[in-house]
Amino acid sequence: MQVIPVINCTTLKCFRGRVKKAAEILNTEIRRLQNQGSTSADRGRTFRAEPRVHIDIGRPPFTPQRNAVCVKTLKEYAVRETKARSSPSTELRAGQTKVQPRLLFEAHLMMPWNRRSFLAYLRMPFERVYVHWDEILRSASRRTQDDSELSWAQEQAKRYKKELGMVFEVQPSRIKVEPLPEGIKHVLVLAVKPGKSGQAFNPKALQTIRFLKKKLPNVTITVDGGVTPVNAKKIFKAGANAVTSGSYIWDSDNPIHAYNELRNF
């Protein structure tokens, strides 16, 4: 199961530091997997060699805090270049440029649905943008039936060559009666309330995962919030393909070790 580091910062200093550390964690893992091939099967589970980083972007009143995002840092790490400094015996001669595996950034928009804001984030260096399905439904109900918010969002994502994902909060009773999005390939199950990292995992998220897996069998399901090695196993059994992790990695004395604990649950 894929593990995606989450960055949920309220200052630019925190944001820049965690993007740098996430690059170290993921590129170390990519190099290890490249020695074994493009994928590595651990106990029957396939880990994708993909350096993906999840960025939480909260805006009040949807979240209690306003998250910091540095577009310059995103652009810097979207394609990493380093110059060889040693002798010609190294892989490259001194002064030549080597392109490192780039980070794939995805954004989780924790904010009321707004077309202008959505377009602004599509223009940023994010490969994938997640929006809340409840917000799409709420906005669509205020418009005419001929003006589908989901269709518009899908068209704009296609225009900017980005992936569109939908966020489902843990509401087992509501999700069974509400319409589900069509044509979506990526779903994020939020196992905590939108906002700060460090919240406890809501076990009702497992019901949501099972329901979505049954109704949308072809989507990739990622689970966000309160993930630990203990509940990661339950999440995987429920049908999820990936998990994101923030506090478990960043609150650890050894973030690389914490990342590997999740990957090898």
Secondary structure as GFF3:
##gff-version 3
##sequence-region A 1 265
A	DSSP	beta_strand	2	7	.	.	.	ID=ss1
A	DSSP	alpha_helix	12	34	.	.	.	ID=ss2
A	DSSP	beta_strand	39	42	.	.	.	ID=ss3
A	DSSP	beta_strand	45	48	.	.	.	ID=ss4
A	DSSP	beta_strand	52	58	.	.	.	ID=ss5
A	DSSP	alpha_helix	71	78	.	.	.	ID=ss6
A	DSSP	beta_strand	80	83	.	.	.	ID=ss7
A	DSSP	beta_strand	97	100	.	.	.	ID=ss8
A	DSSP	beta_strand	104	110	.	.	.	ID=ss9
A	DSSP	alpha_helix	115	122	.	.	.	ID=ss10
A	DSSP	beta_strand	128	132	.	.	.	ID=ss11
A	DSSP	alpha_helix	133	141	.	.	.	ID=ss12
A	DSSP	alpha_helix	149	159	.	.	.	ID=ss13
A	DSSP	beta_strand	163	169	.	.	.	ID=ss14
A	DSSP	alpha_helix	172	175	.	.	.	ID=ss15
A	DSSP	beta_strand	186	190	.	.	.	ID=ss16
A	DSSP	alpha_helix	205	215	.	.	.	ID=ss17
A	DSSP	beta_strand	220	224	.	.	.	ID=ss18
A	DSSP	alpha_helix	229	238	.	.	.	ID=ss19
A	DSSP	beta_strand	242	245	.	.	.	ID=ss20
A	DSSP	alpha_helix	247	250	.	.	.	ID=ss21
A	DSSP	alpha_helix	255	263	.	.	.	ID=ss22
###
